[in-house]
Amino acid sequence: MQSAQVFGCMFGDLDEDALVAKLAELRREHRTLDAEVRAAQECGVVDQLKLVRLKRRKLMLKDMIFALEDQLNPDIIA
């Protein structure tokens, strides 16, 4: 996964405790954005540009979360 390599470089200098804390922070932000997206869609009056930006940010956070999880729990083929 290419994004895992890119984000892995971003987080490569952090120790395991810092990675776990960063992972929790990213998950919180992802949940917050998810709630914002749902609220905007339910409202009916939606700024499409804002909605697209929220969704892009949410996807980027998801990629970063997967990269951190991969860094914390690498797949080891025995």
Secondary structure in CASP SS format (residue, H / E / C, confidence):
PFRMAT SS
TARGET T0000
AUTHOR 0000-0000-0000
METHOD secondary structure of the structure
MODEL  1
M C 1.00
Q H 1.00
S H 1.00
A H 1.00
Q H 1.00
V H 1.00
F H 1.00
G H 1.00
C H 1.00
M H 1.00
F H 1.00
G C 1.00
D C 1.00
L C 1.00
D C 1.00
E H 1.00
D H 1.00
A H 1.00
L H 1.00
V H 1.00
A H 1.00
K H 1.00
L H 1.00
A H 1.00
E H 1.00
L H 1.00
R H 1.00
R H 1.00
E H 1.00
H H 1.00
R H 1.00
T H 1.00
L H 1.00
D H 1.00
A H 1.00
E H 1.00
V H 1.00
R H 1.00
A H 1.00
A H 1.00
Q H 1.00
E H 1.00
C H 1.00
G C 1.00
V C 1.00
V C 1.00
D C 1.00
Q H 1.00
L H 1.00
K H 1.00
L H 1.00
V H 1.00
R H 1.00
L H 1.00
K H 1.00
R H 1.00
R H 1.00
K H 1.00
L H 1.00
M H 1.00
L H 1.00
K H 1.00
D H 1.00
M H 1.00
I H 1.00
F H 1.00
A H 1.00
L H 1.00
E H 1.00
D H 1.00
Q H 1.00
L H 1.00
N C 1.00
P C 1.00
D C 1.00
I C 1.00
I C 1.00
A C 1.00
END
